[in-house]
Amino acid sequence: MKKFVMMTAALTAIFSSPTLAWAQQATTYPGSHMMWDGGWQGWFLGPLMMIAFLTIAVAAVVLVIRWLGGDRDHRVPTQTHREKKPMDILRIRFAKGEIDNEEFEERRKILEG
């Protein structure tokens, strides 16, 4: 444990000393210093870009969730795109219990006949 502490302290000293030296350098940047020297012209773009980014991020999340199948209620069933045959309608009515077995057989004979 003692070796670990010593190694950590040595690595911290080695890697932090150049950082401290760089932090002390004087900057000689000739341009304006952000908003302090009249640099206010870019401020209106910040909120607009933030709103645009959030809108795109939310839209992407919604699209991914829909794509993964989280929103299946709004999909149109495939059977509505094709025309149902009379025999299919008769079977559906029988399955729902709207008609009994005798009526189903009578109508089936008529349709097939």
Phi and psi in degrees as a GROMACS rama.xvg file:
@    title "Ramachandran Plot"
@    xaxis  label "Phi"
@    yaxis  label "Psi"
@TYPE xy
-66.4844  -37.7532  LYS-2
-65.0485  -38.2601  LYS-3
-62.6782  -43.6037  PHE-4
-64.1004  -43.1544  VAL-5
-65.1713  -41.8304  MET-6
-64.7208  -42.3525  MET-7
-63.4459  -43.5331  THR-8
-63.2449  -41.0374  ALA-9
-66.258  -44.2735  ALA-10
-64.9087  -38.4505  LEU-11
-63.6739  -43.0739  THR-12
-65.8428  -39.7713  ALA-13
-67.092  -46.1275  ILE-14
-83.9702  -18.2118  PHE-15
-91.8759  -20.9764  SER-16
-65.8156  -41.613  SER-17
-64.4397  -33.4161  PRO-18
-63.9715  -42.2576  THR-19
-65.7682  -36.7137  LEU-20
-67.0743  -40.4489  ALA-21
-67.6727  -33.1952  TRP-22
-66.6707  -23.9043  ALA-23
-86.1721  -7.75709  GLN-24
-67.2095  142.813  GLN-25
-83.2722  139.303  ALA-26
-92.2082  139.93  THR-27
-121.116  47.5486  THR-28
-74.8196  120.112  TYR-29
-78.8967  -19.1465  PRO-30
-82.7047  -172.088  GLY-31
-71.7792  153.167  SER-32
-102.787  81.6412  HIS-33
55.1598  -129.36  MET-34
-85.2439  -8.62363  MET-35
-73.0443  -24.5795  TRP-36
-113.092  43.499  ASP-37
81.4755  25.9105  GLY-38
-93.171  38.4516  GLY-39
-81.3288  -9.8571  TRP-40
-65.0797  -23.4802  GLN-41
-91.5056  -1.31041  GLY-42
-67.2548  -31.3705  TRP-43
-72.2393  -20.7514  PHE-44
-77.4599  -25.5007  LEU-45
-58.5702  -56.347  GLY-46
-63.1803  -36.6606  PRO-47
-64.1413  -42.122  LEU-48
-68.0017  -35.1587  MET-49
-65.532  -43.5128  MET-50
-64.2242  -42.2486  ILE-51
-63.1925  -43.2236  ALA-52
-63.1637  -45.1515  PHE-53
-64.1631  -38.6674  LEU-54
-63.3701  -45.2586  THR-55
-65.3305  -39.6202  ILE-56
-65.0638  -44.2805  ALA-57
-65.3567  -43.1692  VAL-58
-61.7848  -39.7949  ALA-59
-64.7768  -41.9493  ALA-60
-64.0754  -43.5615  VAL-61
-62.7745  -44.1319  VAL-62
-64.3678  -38.5452  LEU-63
-67.0523  -40.7513  VAL-64
-64.6242  -43.1785  ILE-65
-64.6261  -40.2269  ARG-66
-64.6609  -36.1086  TRP-67
-75.533  -8.47678  LEU-68
102.547  18.7416  GLY-69
-76.5917  -14.7098  GLY-70
-129.488  73.4765  ASP-71
-89.3908  -10.3288  ARG-72
-67.7696  -26.2435  ASP-73
-90.8834  1.08579  HIS-74
-81.7345  143.388  ARG-75
-84.5718  129.825  VAL-76
-62.4324  147.579  PRO-77
-71.3683  -22.9754  THR-78
-72.3239  -21.7104  GLN-79
-73.2349  -17.5116  THR-80
-80.9873  -22.4245  HIS-81
-109.907  155.16  ARG-82
-77.9937  134.724  GLU-83
-80.6992  141.697  LYS-84
-84.3875  153.425  LYS-85
-57.4942  -36.2562  PRO-86
-67.0789  -35.6892  MET-87
-64.353  -41.829  ASP-88
-63.8337  -41.2572  ILE-89
-62.5928  -42.7739  LEU-90
-64.236  -39.1471  ARG-91
-64.8686  -43.4101  ILE-92
-63.4949  -38.1771  ARG-93
-67.5432  -40.6197  PHE-94
-65.9187  -34.0362  ALA-95
-76.963  -15.6162  LYS-96
90.1177  14.507  GLY-97
-73.6516  -29.0727  GLU-98
-128.699  154.36  ILE-99
-91.459  -177.842  ASP-100
-64.9603  -40.7411  ASN-101
-63.3685  -47.2959  GLU-102
-64.8928  -36.649  GLU-103
-61.7436  -46.815  PHE-104
-64.7894  -39.0362  GLU-105
-62.7306  -48.3913  GLU-106
-69.5284  -32.657  ARG-107
-64.7763  -42.5855  ARG-108
-62.7423  -40.1082  LYS-109
-65.3011  -44.6792  ILE-110
-68.4021  -38.3982  LEU-111
-80.4919  -24.3959  GLU-112
